[in-house]
Amino acid sequence: MDGGKLGSSRVSGQRLLITGAAGFTGMHACRYFSKLGYEIAAVVRPETSDRVSSLPHLSLPGVKPAACSLTDSSALCRLAQAVEPDAVLHLAGRNAVKPSWEKPAEWLETNMMGTVYLLEAIRALARPCRVLVAGSMIRYHWPEGNAAPRPPHPYGLSKTMQVSAALSWHALYGMDVMVAEPSNLIGPGPSTGICALITEHAVRAMKHQERGEIQAGPMPPFRLSSRTERRDYLDVRDAVAAYGALLEAGGPGVCYPVASGVFRSLGEIADSYDRLTGSAIQWEVGSSTAASPEPVDCSALKQLGWEPAVSFDQSLSDMLAYRKAQDEAG
């Protein structure tokens, strides 16, 4: 199932450079924009280039893989000169919170400086090019006045610096740069989010249930920090359709929240998996009192004609089907 539809684009049929093309969102972006007729330079990390043949979305019509490191400014300039893109969708970066504590410099270099190097490579072309940078809703917001910065983790700081750099390159150099800040993305594919982790556990639990607990032994529960914490979850295919709408008609220098507009608690997510798996999962629920984020306003994006199209249950069903297929394929 595809996400929300996009009309004829002013850059459709032209050259689109997608970074992070081997990742979760990159996979769906290549599929979506290939259908729209783009010529796509699908950028993957050099260490990922040996897996290109095993990634079907990199063999779609109009998609041409290109190996390049975000932190190699010279290589990015050569790539930009070779592709001469009409638009850039910047999805690449380091996304995990926990390891960012151990190697904060790497997170800052990739997420912030990698974005700067990319913008400079595009600026050097001296030709019209739209750039959409995918940030994160969990970035840190600078305090007002003289209050000391207190970012929650180095990852959040790196995304804050990334967004600041992207919007600053519009302000400083007049570049056609926008930012999209997606909520928690779900859907079929190699995700590492909470729903993906539950899906992986659910597939094991269903197999365990089929074998019978007496033969297989007890299946450990899946631990939730609480049943009350609430988040916004958006299907990745809807997010990619939103990126298409922004590349078509978004305003330069603007930061656009990209979300479903519906907050769901961890308890509601557990209930959904129980319905879809026949209560195969055993849950262990903690007593966390962590605060839930505030809802965001997506009205500016919806004014461009975008609406979420994939239901939450459909997203989970597709995730379960994807994970089952991966397990069967070995």
C-alpha positions in Angstrom: 0.0 0.0 0.0 1.3 3.5 -0.9 1.1 6.5 1.2 -0.8 9.7 0.4 -0.8 10.6 -3.3 1.1 13.5 -4.9 0.1 15.3 -8.0 2.4 16.3 -10.9 5.6 17.7 -9.4 7.6 20.6 -10.8 10.7 18.4 -10.4 9.1 15.1 -11.5 11.0 13.4 -14.3 14.2 15.3 -13.4 17.1 14.4 -11.2 16.7 13.6 -7.5 19.5 12.8 -5.2 18.5 10.7 -2.1 20.9 10.2 0.7 20.5 7.3 3.1 18.9 5.3 0.2 19.8 1.9 1.8 17.9 2.7 4.9 14.3 2.3 6.1 12.9 5.6 4.8 15.3 5.6 1.8 13.9 2.2 0.6 10.4 3.7 0.5 11.6 7.0 -1.0 13.2 5.2 -3.9 10.1 3.3 -4.6 7.8 6.3 -4.4 9.9 8.7 -6.5 10.7 6.0 -9.0 7.0 5.6 -9.7 6.8 9.4 -10.2 9.4 9.1 -13.0 12.4 10.7 -11.3 16.0 9.9 -12.2 17.3 9.0 -8.8 20.9 9.0 -7.6 20.5 6.7 -4.6 23.4 7.5 -2.2 24.6 4.7 0.1 27.6 4.5 2.4 30.7 3.0 0.8 30.6 0.1 3.3 27.1 -0.6 2.1 27.9 -0.7 -1.6 28.6 -4.5 -1.5 24.9 -5.0 -0.5 23.4 -3.0 -3.4 22.5 -6.1 -5.4 20.5 -7.5 -2.5 18.4 -4.4 -2.2 15.6 -4.6 -4.8 14.6 -0.9 -4.5 18.0 0.1 -5.8 17.3 -1.7 -9.1 14.0 0.1 -9.8 13.5 2.1 -13.0 15.5 5.3 -12.9 17.3 4.4 -9.7 21.1 4.4 -9.9 23.1 3.7 -6.7 26.1 5.9 -5.8 28.5 5.2 -2.9 29.6 8.2 -1.0 30.3 9.2 2.6 28.6 12.2 4.1 31.7 13.2 6.0 33.8 13.3 2.8 33.3 16.8 1.5 35.4 16.3 -1.6 33.5 13.1 -2.6 30.2 14.9 -2.0 31.3 17.7 -4.3 32.3 15.2 -7.0 29.0 13.4 -6.7 26.9 16.6 -6.9 28.9 17.7 -10.0 28.3 14.3 -11.6 24.5 14.1 -10.8 23.6 17.8 -11.1 20.4 17.2 -9.1 17.3 19.3 -9.5 16.3 18.3 -5.9 17.9 16.6 -2.9 16.1 14.5 -0.2 18.6 14.2 2.6 17.6 11.2 4.7 21.1 9.9 5.8 22.4 10.2 9.3 23.0 8.5 12.6 19.7 7.9 14.4 20.3 5.9 17.5 20.2 7.6 20.9 22.1 5.1 23.1 25.4 4.9 21.1 25.4 8.7 20.7 26.4 8.9 24.3 29.5 6.9 23.6 30.6 8.6 20.4 29.0 12.1 20.4 31.6 13.6 18.0 30.6 11.0 15.4 26.9 11.9 15.7 27.7 15.6 15.4 30.0 15.1 12.5 27.6 12.9 10.5 24.3 14.7 11.3 25.5 18.3 11.4 28.7 18.5 9.4 27.5 15.9 6.9 24.5 18.2 6.2 26.8 21.2 5.9 29.1 19.3 3.5 26.1 18.3 1.4 24.7 21.8 1.3 28.1 23.2 0.3 28.4 20.7 -2.5 25.0 21.7 -3.8 25.8 25.4 -3.4 28.9 25.0 -5.5 26.8 23.9 -8.4 25.4 27.4 -8.8 22.2 26.1 -10.3 18.6 25.8 -9.0 18.2 22.9 -6.6 15.6 22.2 -3.9 16.9 20.6 -0.8 14.7 18.8 1.8 16.5 17.8 5.0 14.8 15.2 7.2 15.3 16.2 10.8 13.6 14.7 13.9 10.9 15.7 16.3 13.0 14.6 19.2 15.6 17.3 18.5 16.5 19.6 21.4 15.0 23.2 21.4 17.4 25.9 22.6 16.3 27.6 25.8 15.4 31.3 25.8 17.5 34.0 27.4 20.7 33.0 29.2 19.5 29.6 30.4 22.2 26.9 30.0 21.5 24.3 27.2 20.4 20.9 28.6 20.0 18.6 25.6 18.6 15.2 26.6 21.3 13.2 24.6 24.0 13.8 22.0 21.7 12.5 19.3 19.1 15.2 20.0 21.9 17.8 20.0 23.2 16.6 16.7 19.7 16.9 15.1 19.3 20.4 16.6 22.5 21.5 15.0 21.5 19.8 11.7 18.3 21.7 11.5 19.9 25.0 12.5 22.6 24.5 9.8 20.0 23.7 7.1 17.8 26.7 7.8 20.9 28.9 8.2 22.1 28.0 4.7 18.8 29.4 3.4 19.1 32.5 5.5 22.8 33.1 4.7 23.0 32.0 1.1 19.4 32.1 -0.1 19.5 28.3 -0.9 16.1 26.6 -1.5 16.3 24.5 1.7 13.5 23.2 3.8 13.3 20.9 6.8 10.8 18.1 7.5 10.6 16.8 11.1 8.8 13.4 11.1 7.3 11.8 14.1 7.9 8.1 14.9 7.9 6.3 11.6 6.5 2.8 11.3 5.8 0.4 8.4 7.4 -2.5 6.6 11.2 -2.4 6.3 14.4 -2.4 8.3 13.3 -0.1 11.1 14.7 -0.1 14.7 11.8 1.8 16.4 9.7 0.5 19.2 7.0 -1.0 16.9 9.7 -2.8 14.8 11.1 -4.3 18.0 7.7 -5.4 19.1 7.0 -6.8 15.7 10.2 -8.9 15.8 9.3 -10.2 19.2 5.7 -10.9 18.0 6.9 -13.1 15.1 9.1 -15.1 17.5 6.2 -15.4 19.9 3.8 -16.6 17.3 6.3 -19.2 16.2 6.8 -20.2 19.8 3.0 -20.5 20.2 2.8 -22.8 17.1 5.5 -25.1 18.5 3.9 -25.3 21.9 5.4 -24.0 25.1 6.1 -27.5 26.6 8.5 -28.3 23.7 10.0 -24.8 23.2 10.2 -23.6 26.8 8.8 -20.3 28.2 8.9 -17.3 25.9 10.2 -14.1 27.7 7.8 -11.2 27.9 8.3 -7.9 26.0 9.0 -5.1 28.4 7.2 -1.8 28.0 8.3 1.2 30.2 4.6 1.9 30.9 1.2 1.7 29.4 0.6 5.4 29.6 3.4 7.1 27.5 2.0 8.5 24.3 3.6 9.1 20.9 2.6 10.0 17.4 3.2 7.2 14.9 3.2 7.8 11.1 3.6 5.2 8.4 6.8 5.7 6.5 5.0 5.6 3.2 2.9 8.6 4.3 6.0 10.4 5.4 7.6 9.9 2.0 4.5 11.2 0.3 4.8 14.2 2.6 8.4 14.7 1.4 7.1 14.6 -2.1 4.5 17.3 -1.4 7.3 19.5 0.2 9.6 19.1 -2.8 6.8 20.1 -5.0 5.4 23.1 -3.2 7.1 23.6 0.2 8.4 27.0 1.3 12.2 27.6 1.5 13.4 28.3 5.0 10.5 26.5 6.6 10.5 23.7 9.1 7.5 21.3 8.6 6.3 18.9 11.2 5.3 15.6 9.6 2.9 13.5 11.8 -0.3 11.6 11.8 -2.0 13.9 14.3 -3.1 10.9 16.5 -1.3 10.1 19.8 -1.3 6.5 20.9 -0.3 5.1 24.3 2.0 2.2 24.7 -0.9 0.3 26.2 -2.9 1.0 23.0 0.0 -0.3 20.9 0.1 -3.5 23.0 -3.7 -4.0 22.6 -3.3 -3.6 18.8 -0.6 -6.3 18.7 -2.8 -8.6 20.8 -5.6 -8.3 18.3 -3.2 -8.9 15.3 -1.3 -11.8 16.9 -4.0 -13.6 18.9 -2.4 -12.4 22.2 0.8 -14.3 21.4 2.9 -11.7 23.3 3.4 -11.7 27.0 4.0 -8.2 28.3 6.0 -6.9 31.2 4.9 -3.3 32.1 7.1 -0.9 34.0 6.1 2.2 36.0 7.8 4.9 34.0 6.3 8.4 34.5 8.2 9.9 31.5 6.4 12.8 30.0 4.8 12.5 26.6 5.6 15.1 23.9 3.1 17.7 22.9 1.2 17.3 19.6 2.4 19.2 16.7 0.6 21.3 14.1 0.8 19.9 10.6 -1.7 22.3 9.1 1.0 24.0 6.9 1.8 20.6 5.3 -1.8 19.7 4.9 -2.4 22.9 3.1 -0.2 21.5 0.3 -2.7 18.7 -0.2 -1.1 16.0 1.9 -3.0 13.7 4.3 -2.0 10.4 5.9 -3.5 7.5 4.0 -2.2 4.3 5.8 -4.1 3.3 9.0 -2.2 2.3 12.1 -3.4 -1.3 12.0 -2.5 -1.6 8.4 1.0 -0.4 9.2 1.4 -3.0 12.0 -0.1 -5.7 9.7 2.4 -4.9 7.0 5.2 -4.9 9.5 4.3 -8.4 10.7 4.1 -9.6 7.1 7.4 -8.1 6.2 9.1 -9.6 9.3 7.6 -13.0 8.6 8.9 -12.9 5.0 12.3 -11.9 6.2 12.4 -14.8 8.7 11.3 -17.3 6.0 13.9 -16.0 3.6 16.5 -16.7 6.3 
